[in-house]
Amino acid sequence: MVPRADIMAMPEDLTLEQAVSLIQRDGHSRYPVYRESLDDIAGMVHIKDVFSAVGKPGPFDLKHLQRKPLFVVPSVPVLDLLLQMRQSRTHMALVVDEYGGIDGLVTIEDLVETIVGDISDEHDEDASPHMTERPDGTIELDARTPVETFEARLGQVLTDEERAADIDTVGGLVFTLAGRVPAKGELISHPSGLEFRVLEADPRRIRRLRVRRPGTEPHRAAAE
């Protein structure tokens, strides 16, 4: 969770130039929008909506770009919050305290990292998880392997629906397919024909996977 003191938010009365400047300075993709103070949240805005207003005639009004915010209590379980975010199609939730004030902010990346471990992005130092092809044609990999890296190796895998859900890692894909954190040894199938064997996992996250492509020998026991 991002603590209240570190939340980057936009005042509702920002001009377009001020909004673009703030985005360029802070580098986030989504921002809460507030009225008088951070405890008075009006909504949230995605930077693509702000940039889409650049060059358009007429006055700029951040109110017209706002999306409905998601408010949650600090005690909500991780998997329940992830489900709420998927159902509301939002990647950000604001955590409120017992008095209704804003306590912090949670992103969908925070939740997925809780399940599958830290996710590296373009702002993190390069540390690409390892992918190893076995003699039987299966591939073993870290669950944190980015989907882009995985598809660069195997070709397009994600369905349109999965791509719209902004799944970032292979572990996140398997979690989405199962609807939960699968146990060690479980076999999860994908519509593409790929099969994912969970090699390492704990109650909170998937750690390592073995992938079988269509046409290769069926998976054997995970203890191999």
Beta strands, then each sheet from edge to edge (+ up, - down):
strand 1: 2-3
strand 2: 10-11
strand 3: 30-34
strand 4: 41-46
strand 5: 71-72
strand 6: 92-96
strand 7: 102-107
strand 8: 131-133
strand 9: 139-142
strand 10: 187-189
strand 11: 195-201
strand 12: 206-212
sheet 1: 1+ 7- 6+ 5+
sheet 2: 2+ 3+ 4-
sheet 3: 8+ 9- 12+ 11- 10+
end
